[in-house]
Amino acid sequence: MTASLSSAHVESYRSDGYLSPIAVAGAERAAAWRREVEEAERQHGRLHYVAKAHLVLPFAHRLATDRAVLDAVESVLGPDILLWDSTFIIKEPGDGKKVSWHQDLTYWGLDPDDIVSVWLALSPATIESGCTLMIPGSHTGPIAPHEDRAESDNILSRGQTIAAPIDEGQIRHVVLAAGEMSLHHGRVWHSSSPNRSRDRRIAFNAQYLAPWVRQTVGDWDSALLVRGEDRYRHFDHEIAASGAFIPAEVARQQAISTRRAAYLRAGQ
């Protein structure tokens, strides 16, 4: 277990608020991961935005704890790491779905911001397929005012959208090959456009915390210790999935997700 990013890479992340591309797997292994996603969908239904997927699907836990992924996260957060959430984000070709400009930490209630998000491409993320868009350096300011917009084409649950004009000259496209990932900070401004390609855009997204981070909106939260130690115990410790969508584990995952959603949706 060792941090993998160079000091220059870490400095670039801290300066820009994101870093990409980071190689995790070659084409053959990435293709095998995609097959696992699609086989799980055939057996259990669509995986898009299943909250805390690592609690109900061992494959999601394997992705979240892949050594290359955790080594990069360790470079940013240090050796003690909690997994706060994981999900698959899947844009179907031609479905018209977008992600509005937003900052992740707007409603999460987590403080301080020693948090990093991983976005791992399981199929190519191109400009045509709706790769992530970033505004470099936008994480250095405070949380911007957001509006909740009722938009049927928005993947975000409450349509949260930055209520300020976007300088299009600052936008950077985070293009990734299958098996590559990006890291991004919880305050960086980011979005994505609809998938206009002929292929599915499949990604695995996960959020990691340093153990001294606290939940400030509610009086409870949970996470999974994936590396090192948790000397702070600010989060109830979760148990990773022992099998695919085992009823008792699904019930536990749904209870956790419902409890968290109730107070995060109320957060402003």
Secondary structure, DSSP 8 states (H G I E B T S, - for coil): ----S-HHHHHHHHHHSEEEEEE---HHHHHHHHHHHHHHHHHH---BT-TTGGGT-HHHHHHHT-HHHHHHHHHHH-S-EEEEEEEEEEE-TT---BEEEE-GGGTT-EES--EEEEEEESS-B-TTTT-EEE-TTGGGS----EEE---TTB-STT-EEESS---GGG-EEE-B-TTEEEEEETTS-EEE----SSS-EEEEEEEEE-TT-EE-SSS--EEEEEES--SS--SEE----SSTT-HHHHHHHHHHHHHHHHHHHH--
